[in-house]
Amino acid sequence: MKARFKYRIYPTLGQKYRLAKLFGCVRVVWNDSLACCQQKYKSGENKPTNSELQKLFITQAKKTEEREWLSEVSNIPLQQSLNDLNQAYQNFFKSTQGQRKGRPVKPPKFKKSRKSKQTARFTKGGFEVGQHKVYLAKIGKLKIVWSRELPTAPSSVTVIKDSAHRYFLSFVAEIQPEILPKTDNSVGIDLGISTFATFSDGTKVDALKPLKKRIKKLRKLSKSLSHKTKGSKRYEKARVRIAKFHAKLKDTLDRFST
């Protein structure tokens, strides 16, 4: 089975600039293709195939003055972006036809601006794993912190920039599933904030003091954000401050739950 392994990376200023350009190109290719698919639907035509979209919005787009800058980044993440769009449509179609279990799947949405989480995926040929650094095509060698070893050679890697402006690499690798012994004893756990954990048998675990202090600070930061004018520099600084705090709060919850 396949599993994901996520690690923190620390790109240089030059690498951050190239990553920003890559994220922007991935977002533009996705949005241009999605707009085309929606236009075809409104006019009663069939959705273009994945190969047709790649030809229109990658190969041919690079030859136009409006999109010639697409050639400045690796072609692999652009192609993977359209593969993801195609898969999103397939999931949506199967869901509407009752061929997919679980909750109804909504149609693909346009990717948001640079302030939200941004990703780009590289497959084999577009990345190389080293002892202390990971090479990404047209980005360079990124400094990585190996918190644990990869079990096998990864088949793909996704570079991520979250809303707190942190960078990560998420690898997909094959692992052997662990078979746990059977037991008749089981309990459900619901994790929260004011009450850290509630068990299905009624037992409750209160939040630890460090967590309570962080919740108070989060409320203070949220109140400060509400007083800022949306779109201003002060608002953006406050938004990033809250995003970073949310990330730390999540890390704290993860440590307490393990």
KEKE-3310 file (N, C-alpha, C; in steps of 0.2 Angstrom, whole numbers, plus 5000, padded with zeros to 4 digits):
npx = (5004:5001:5009:5010:5024:5029:5040:5049:5055:5068:5069:5080:5081:5081:5076:5063:5058:5058:5049:5038:5035:5033:5021:5012:5011:5006:4994:4988:4987:4979:4967:4964:4962:4951:4941:4939:4933:4921:4916:4914:4904:4893:4890:4885:4894:4905:4917:4934:4947:4960:4973:4970:4968:4981:4988:4982:4983:4996:5007:5004:5000:5013:5018:5012:5011:5005:5006:5019:5029:5026:5036:5046:5046:5047:5040:5033:5026:5015:5009:5005:4996:4985:4982:4977:4966:4958:4956:4949:4937:4933:4930:4919:4910:4908:4902:4890:4883:4881:4891:4901:4906:4902:4902:4894:4903:4909:4910:4926:4935:4940:4957:4963:4970:4987:4988:4983:4984:4997:5002:5013:5016:5029:5034:5044:5059:5058:5063:5075:5082:5093:5106:5106:5099:5086:5083:5074:5067:5072:5071:5081:5092:5085:5086:5082:5074:5076:5065:5062:5066:5064:5054:5055:5060:5053:5039:5033:5034:5027:5028:5025:5017:5011:4997:5004:5016:5025:5036:5035:5039:5031:5031:5027:5027:5029:5023:5023:5008:5004:4998:4987:4984:4969:4955:4943:4940:4936:4937:4930:4937:4935:4943:4945:4946:4943:4939:4950:4950:4936:4930:4921:4915:4911:4921:4931:4944:4953:4959:4977:4986:4996:4990:4978:4982:4986:4975:4968:4977:4975:4962:4964:4972:4963:4954:4961:4964:4951:4949:4956:4958:4952:4963:4973:4990:4992:4982:4986:4998:4993:4984:4994:5000:4991:4989:5001:5001:4990:4996:5006:4997:4991:5002:5004:4993:4994:5006:5001:4992:4999)
npy = (4994:5012:5026:5042:5053:5066:5081:5094:5108:5120:5132:5143:5161:5163:5151:5151:5161:5155:5144:5151:5156:5143:5138:5148:5146:5133:5135:5144:5136:5126:5133:5140:5128:5123:5133:5132:5119:5122:5131:5123:5115:5123:5127:5115:5105:5091:5087:5092:5080:5074:5074:5083:5095:5097:5099:5111:5121:5120:5115:5123:5135:5140:5145:5157:5175:5179:5168:5163:5162:5151:5141:5143:5135:5118:5106:5095:5097:5104:5096:5086:5094:5095:5081:5079:5088:5081:5069:5074:5078:5065:5059:5067:5064:5050:5051:5058:5048:5038:5029:5030:5028:5035:5052:5064:5070:5086:5097:5101:5116:5133:5137:5146:5162:5168:5168:5157:5139:5131:5120:5109:5095:5083:5070:5054:5058:5071:5074:5071:5062:5066:5064:5075:5085:5088:5087:5097:5099:5113:5121:5118:5112:5108:5111:5099:5092:5077:5069:5056:5040:5037:5023:5016:5019:5034:5037:5049:5067:5080:5097:5109:5124:5131:5141:5148:5151:5141:5128:5112:5095:5082:5065:5051:5034:5016:5004:4991:4984:4984:4971:4971:4963:4954:4961:4961:4972:4989:5007:5023:5039:5056:5070:5087:5104:5113:5103:5090:5077:5065:5050:5036:5029:5038:5044:5059:5070:5083:5098:5102:5113:5121:5121:5127:5140:5144:5144:5155:5165:5163:5168:5181:5185:5183:5193:5204:5203:5205:5219:5225:5231:5223:5216:5225:5229:5227:5219:5207:5204:5201:5190:5180:5179:5173:5161:5155:5153:5144:5133:5130:5126:5115:5106:5105:5099:5087:5081:5079:5070:5058)
npz = (5000:4998:5006:5014:5017:5026:5027:5033:5024:5020:5010:5000:4998:4984:4979:4985:4977:4965:4967:4970:4958:4951:4958:4954:4940:4940:4946:4936:4925:4929:4932:4919:4911:4918:4917:4903:4902:4909:4901:4889:4894:4896:4883:4879:4874:4874:4888:4886:4883:4894:4887:4877:4884:4889:4878:4873:4884:4889:4880:4868:4874:4879:4868:4866:4869:4880:4889:4889:4899:4905:4901:4909:4921:4927:4917:4922:4934:4929:4920:4929:4937:4928:4927:4940:4939:4929:4936:4947:4940:4936:4948:4952:4942:4944:4956:4955:4947:4956:4957:4966:4983:4999:5004:4993:4979:4975:4960:4952:4958:4956:4958:4972:4977:4980:4994:5000:5004:4994:4981:4972:4961:4959:4948:4945:4938:4939:4951:4964:4977:4990:5003:5012:5006:4994:4977:4965:4949:4940:4951:4961:4974:4988:5006:5018:5032:5039:5048:5049:5042:5024:5019:5007:4990:4984:4974:4970:4974:4983:4983:4996:5001:5015:5023:5033:5028:5028:5022:5014:5010:5003:5002:4992:4995:4994:5006:5018:5024:5041:5051:5064:5080:5084:5094:5106:5113:5112:5109:5106:5101:5103:5098:5105:5109:5121:5129:5129:5125:5122:5127:5120:5131:5140:5147:5150:5145:5151:5143:5143:5153:5145:5133:5135:5138:5125:5118:5123:5118:5105:5103:5106:5096:5085:5088:5086:5072:5067:5069:5059:5042:5029:5016:5018:5022:5036:5039:5032:5038:5051:5048:5043:5055:5063:5056:5057:5071:5072:5066:5075:5086:5081:5080:5093:5098:5091:5097:5110:5108:5104)
capx = (5000:5005:5008:5013:5029:5030:5046:5050:5061:5070:5072:5083:5077:5080:5072:5057:5055:5056:5044:5032:5033:5030:5015:5008:5010:5002:4987:4985:4986:4973:4961:4963:4958:4944:4937:4938:4929:4915:4913:4911:4898:4888:4888:4882:4899:4909:4923:4940:4951:4966:4978:4968:4969:4988:4990:4980:4985:5003:5011:5002:5000:5019:5020:5009:5014:5002:5008:5026:5032:5025:5042:5052:5046:5047:5034:5030:5020:5010:5005:5002:4990:4979:4980:4973:4959:4955:4954:4943:4931:4931:4927:4913:4905:4906:4898:4883:4880:4881:4897:4907:4904:4904:4899:4894:4909:4907:4914:4932:4934:4946:4962:4963:4976:4994:4988:4980:4989:4999:5006:5015:5019:5034:5035:5050:5062:5058:5066:5081:5083:5099:5107:5104:5095:5081:5083:5068:5069:5071:5070:5087:5093:5082:5088:5077:5075:5073:5063:5062:5068:5059:5054:5057:5061:5047:5036:5032:5034:5023:5031:5019:5018:5005:4995:5008:5022:5030:5037:5036:5039:5027:5033:5023:5031:5026:5025:5020:5003:5005:4992:4987:4980:4962:4953:4936:4939:4938:4934:4930:4939:4934:4947:4943:4950:4942:4940:4955:4947:4930:4929:4914:4912:4910:4927:4933:4951:4953:4965:4982:4987:4999:4985:4973:4985:4987:4968:4967:4981:4972:4956:4967:4975:4958:4951:4965:4962:4944:4949:4960:4955:4954:4966:4978:4996:4992:4978:4989:5002:4989:4982:4999:5002:4986:4990:5007:4998:4986:5000:5009:4992:4990:5007:5003:4988:4997:5010:4997:4988:5003)
capy = (5000:5018:5030:5049:5055:5074:5083:5102:5110:5127:5135:5150:5167:5162:5145:5154:5165:5150:5140:5155:5156:5137:5138:5152:5142:5127:5138:5146:5130:5123:5138:5140:5122:5122:5138:5129:5114:5125:5134:5118:5112:5128:5127:5109:5101:5087:5090:5090:5075:5077:5076:5090:5101:5098:5102:5118:5125:5119:5115:5128:5141:5142:5149:5163:5180:5179:5162:5161:5161:5144:5137:5144:5130:5111:5104:5089:5099:5107:5090:5083:5098:5093:5075:5080:5090:5075:5064:5077:5077:5058:5058:5070:5061:5044:5052:5059:5042:5033:5024:5031:5027:5040:5058:5067:5074:5092:5098:5105:5123:5137:5138:5153:5166:5166:5168:5150:5133:5130:5114:5106:5088:5080:5062:5052:5062:5078:5075:5067:5062:5065:5063:5081:5089:5085:5091:5098:5102:5120:5124:5117:5107:5110:5109:5096:5089:5070:5067:5049:5038:5034:5016:5014:5025:5037:5037:5056:5071:5086:5103:5112:5130:5132:5148:5151:5152:5136:5124:5105:5090:5076:5059:5045:5028:5010:5001:4984:4986:4981:4968:4971:4957:4955:4962:4963:4979:4995:5013:5029:5045:5062:5075:5093:5109:5115:5096:5088:5070:5062:5043:5033:5026:5044:5047:5065:5072:5091:5101:5103:5120:5125:5121:5132:5147:5145:5145:5162:5169:5163:5172:5188:5186:5183:5199:5209:5203:5208:5226:5227:5232:5217:5218:5230:5226:5226:5213:5202:5202:5198:5184:5176:5177:5168:5155:5152:5150:5138:5127:5128:5123:5108:5103:5104:5093:5080:5079:5077:5064:5052)
capz = (5000:4997:5012:5013:5022:5026:5030:5033:5020:5021:5003:5000:4995:4977:4978:4986:4971:4959:4970:4969:4950:4950:4961:4950:4934:4941:4947:4930:4920:4932:4931:4912:4909:4922:4913:4896:4903:4911:4895:4885:4897:4895:4876:4877:4871:4879:4891:4883:4886:4897:4882:4873:4888:4890:4872:4873:4890:4891:4874:4864:4878:4880:4862:4866:4872:4887:4893:4887:4905:4908:4900:4914:4926:4925:4913:4925:4939:4925:4918:4935:4939:4924:4929:4946:4937:4926:4942:4951:4936:4936:4955:4952:4937:4947:4962:4952:4944:4961:4957:4971:4989:5003:5003:4986:4977:4971:4954:4954:4959:4954:4964:4975:4976:4983:5001:5003:5003:4987:4980:4965:4962:4954:4948:4943:4933:4941:4958:4966:4985:4993:5010:5016:5001:4988:4970:4961:4943:4939:4958:4964:4979:4994:5012:5021:5039:5039:5054:5049:5035:5019:5019:5000:4985:4983:4967:4968:4979:4982:4987:4999:5005:5018:5024:5037:5024:5029:5016:5016:5005:5005:4997:4992:4995:4996:5013:5020:5029:5048:5053:5071:5083:5085:5101:5107:5117:5107:5112:5101:5104:5100:5101:5105:5111:5128:5132:5124:5122:5125:5125:5119:5137:5144:5150:5147:5147:5150:5140:5147:5154:5139:5127:5137:5137:5118:5116:5125:5114:5098:5104:5106:5089:5081:5089:5083:5065:5066:5069:5053:5036:5024:5010:5020:5024:5043:5039:5030:5044:5056:5045:5043:5062:5065:5052:5060:5077:5071:5064:5081:5090:5078:5082:5100:5098:5088:5102:5116:5106:5103)
cpx = (5004:5004:5012:5018:5030:5036:5046:5056:5062:5073:5075:5079:5076:5076:5064:5054:5053:5050:5037:5030:5030:5023:5010:5006:5006:4995:4984:4983:4979:4966:4959:4959:4951:4939:4935:4933:4922:4912:4910:4905:4892:4885:4886:4887:4902:4915:4929:4944:4957:4972:4976:4969:4977:4991:4989:4983:4992:5008:5010:5002:5007:5022:5017:5012:5011:5004:5015:5030:5031:5032:5047:5052:5046:5040:5030:5025:5014:5006:5002:4996:4984:4977:4975:4966:4955:4952:4948:4937:4928:4927:4920:4908:4903:4901:4891:4880:4880:4886:4902:4904:4906:4900:4899:4900:4907:4912:4921:4931:4941:4951:4962:4970:4982:4993:4986:4986:4991:5003:5008:5018:5024:5034:5042:5053:5062:5061:5071:5082:5090:5100:5104:5099:5091:5081:5076:5070:5067:5070:5077:5087:5090:5084:5082:5079:5072:5071:5062:5064:5062:5059:5057:5058:5054:5045:5035:5033:5030:5026:5025:5021:5011:5003:5000:5015:5027:5030:5038:5037:5036:5028:5028:5027:5027:5028:5021:5015:5004:4998:4992:4983:4973:4960:4946:4935:4941:4934:4935:4933:4938:4938:4944:4948:4949:4942:4944:4953:4941:4930:4922:4911:4911:4915:4929:4940:4952:4959:4970:4983:4991:4994:4980:4975:4985:4980:4966:4971:4978:4966:4958:4969:4969:4954:4954:4964:4956:4944:4953:4956:4957:4957:4972:4984:4996:4987:4981:4994:4999:4986:4988:5001:4997:4987:4996:5005:4994:4990:5004:5003:4991:4995:5007:4998:4990:5002:5007:4994:4992:5007)
cpy = (5006:5022:5037:5050:5062:5076:5091:5103:5118:5130:5142:5155:5165:5156:5147:5157:5160:5146:5144:5155:5149:5136:5142:5149:5137:5129:5140:5141:5127:5127:5139:5134:5121:5127:5135:5124:5116:5128:5129:5115:5117:5128:5120:5104:5096:5090:5088:5085:5078:5079:5082:5096:5102:5101:5110:5123:5124:5120:5122:5135:5144:5146:5155:5168:5180:5174:5160:5159:5155:5139:5138:5140:5123:5110:5098:5091:5101:5101:5087:5087:5096:5086:5075:5083:5085:5070:5067:5077:5070:5056:5061:5066:5054:5045:5054:5053:5037:5028:5025:5031:5034:5046:5061:5071:5080:5093:5102:5113:5126:5137:5145:5156:5164:5165:5161:5145:5132:5124:5113:5100:5086:5073:5061:5056:5069:5080:5070:5067:5061:5064:5069:5086:5085:5090:5091:5101:5109:5124:5124:5112:5111:5107:5105:5093:5083:5068:5060:5047:5036:5027:5013:5020:5028:5038:5045:5060:5078:5091:5107:5119:5131:5140:5151:5152:5147:5131:5117:5101:5084:5070:5054:5039:5022:5007:4995:4986:4981:4978:4967:4965:4959:4956:4963:4969:4985:5001:5019:5035:5051:5068:5082:5098:5111:5108:5092:5081:5068:5055:5041:5031:5032:5047:5054:5067:5079:5093:5103:5111:5124:5126:5127:5139:5149:5147:5153:5167:5169:5168:5180:5190:5187:5190:5205:5209:5206:5216:5229:5227:5227:5220:5223:5226:5223:5219:5207:5199:5198:5191:5179:5174:5172:5161:5151:5149:5144:5132:5125:5124:5116:5104:5101:5098:5087:5077:5076:5071:5058:5050)
cpz = (5000:5004:5010:5019:5021:5030:5029:5029:5021:5014:5005:4997:4987:4975:4980:4980:4966:4961:4969:4962:4948:4952:4957:4943:4935:4942:4940:4925:4922:4930:4924:4909:4912:4918:4907:4897:4905:4905:4890:4887:4896:4888:4874:4874:4877:4882:4887:4886:4889:4892:4878:4877:4889:4884:4871:4878:4892:4885:4870:4868:4879:4874:4861:4870:4880:4892:4892:4893:4908:4906:4905:4920:4923:4922:4917:4930:4935:4923:4924:4938:4934:4925:4935:4944:4934:4931:4946:4947:4936:4943:4955:4948:4941:4953:4960:4950:4949:4961:4962:4978:4993:5001:4995:4985:4973:4965:4956:4954:4957:4960:4966:4974:4980:4991:5004:5002:4995:4986:4973:4966:4956:4954:4946:4937:4934:4948:4959:4974:4986:5000:5014:5012:4996:4982:4967:4955:4942:4946:4961:4970:4986:5001:5016:5028:5039:5046:5055:5042:5031:5019:5012:4996:4984:4976:4965:4975:4978:4986:4989:5002:5008:5020:5029:5034:5026:5023:5018:5009:5007:5000:4998:4991:4997:5003:5014:5025:5036:5050:5061:5074:5084:5092:5101:5111:5112:5111:5106:5105:5100:5102:5100:5107:5119:5132:5127:5121:5126:5122:5124:5126:5142:5147:5147:5150:5146:5147:5145:5148:5148:5134:5129:5136:5129:5115:5117:5120:5107:5098:5103:5099:5084:5082:5086:5075:5063:5065:5063:5047:5031:5018:5012:5022:5032:5043:5037:5035:5049:5054:5045:5051:5065:5062:5055:5067:5077:5069:5071:5086:5087:5080:5089:5101:5096:5093:5108:5114:5104:5109)
residu = (MET:LYS:ALA:ARG:PHE:LYS:TYR:ARG:ILE:TYR:PRO:THR:LEU:GLY:GLN:LYS:TYR:ARG:LEU:ALA:LYS:LEU:PHE:GLY:CYS:VAL:ARG:VAL:VAL:TRP:ASN:ASP:SER:LEU:ALA:CYS:CYS:GLN:GLN:LYS:TYR:LYS:SER:GLY:GLU:ASN:LYS:PRO:THR:ASN:SER:GLU:LEU:GLN:LYS:LEU:PHE:ILE:THR:GLN:ALA:LYS:LYS:THR:GLU:GLU:ARG:GLU:TRP:LEU:SER:GLU:VAL:SER:ASN:ILE:PRO:LEU:GLN:GLN:SER:LEU:ASN:ASP:LEU:ASN:GLN:ALA:TYR:GLN:ASN:PHE:PHE:LYS:SER:THR:GLN:GLY:GLN:ARG:LYS:GLY:ARG:PRO:VAL:LYS:PRO:PRO:LYS:PHE:LYS:LYS:SER:ARG:LYS:SER:LYS:GLN:THR:ALA:ARG:PHE:THR:LYS:GLY:GLY:PHE:GLU:VAL:GLY:GLN:HIS:LYS:VAL:TYR:LEU:ALA:LYS:ILE:GLY:LYS:LEU:LYS:ILE:VAL:TRP:SER:ARG:GLU:LEU:PRO:THR:ALA:PRO:SER:SER:VAL:THR:VAL:ILE:LYS:ASP:SER:ALA:HIS:ARG:TYR:PHE:LEU:SER:PHE:VAL:ALA:GLU:ILE:GLN:PRO:GLU:ILE:LEU:PRO:LYS:THR:ASP:ASN:SER:VAL:GLY:ILE:ASP:LEU:GLY:ILE:SER:THR:PHE:ALA:THR:PHE:SER:ASP:GLY:THR:LYS:VAL:ASP:ALA:LEU:LYS:PRO:LEU:LYS:LYS:ARG:ILE:LYS:LYS:LEU:ARG:LYS:LEU:SER:LYS:SER:LEU:SER:HIS:LYS:THR:LYS:GLY:SER:LYS:ARG:TYR:GLU:LYS:ALA:ARG:VAL:ARG:ILE:ALA:LYS:PHE:HIS:ALA:LYS:LEU:LYS:ASP:THR:LEU:ASP:ARG:PHE:SER:THR)
# end
